[in-house]
Amino acid sequence: MKHPVKITVNGTETAADVEPRQVLAYYLRDSGFTSVHIGCDSTSCGACTVIVDGQAVKSCTMFAVQADGKNVTTIEGLAQGGKLHPLQDAFHNEHGLQCGYCTPGMILSSLALLQRNPNPSEEEIRHGLSGNMCRCTGYQNIVKAVQSAAKELKGQQQPVSHEPAVSAAAGE
């Protein structure tokens, strides 16, 4: 038996009838948000990380029905008005990516980290990203990217989810 869900993704309401066992990651991918990567289906890699109502969530272990009525942000929702989010810029400028498979999850986990702690130490960044796996970079440039973005965002209030009256570009 399917259940109707309405999930606001990147500020736009989506709706569908879903199987109760369908995970959010597959719902998002089926809805066209293909930056949500499925790397493990077991919360090990973090490639499927999205922001749900302000919290970083591994979408491979959350059911779509659990996201009903919630606000979800994917990497597609960060750039605003043709301008990359400071974290996206920092990952590019600091060479914090190689193949790019883990990058959306890394950036969204970093965003949630910087919302909790706008000035994290290197150790806090490494701990904050410990649920995200990268098989290419060695992490050093990812840490540099988060440090760079933290400096850029210092003093700015960057929302991690799209509320009706708030955009991800607020304060830029």
ABEGO torsion letter per residue (X at the ends): XBBBBBBBBGGBBBBBBBBAABBAAAAAAAAGBAABBBAAGAGAAGAABBBBGGBBBBAAABBAAAABGBBBBBAAAABBGGBBBAAAAAAAAAGABBAGAAAAAAAAAAAAAAAABABBBAAAAAAAAAABBBAAAGGAAAAAAAAAAAAAABGBBBBABBBAABBAABGX
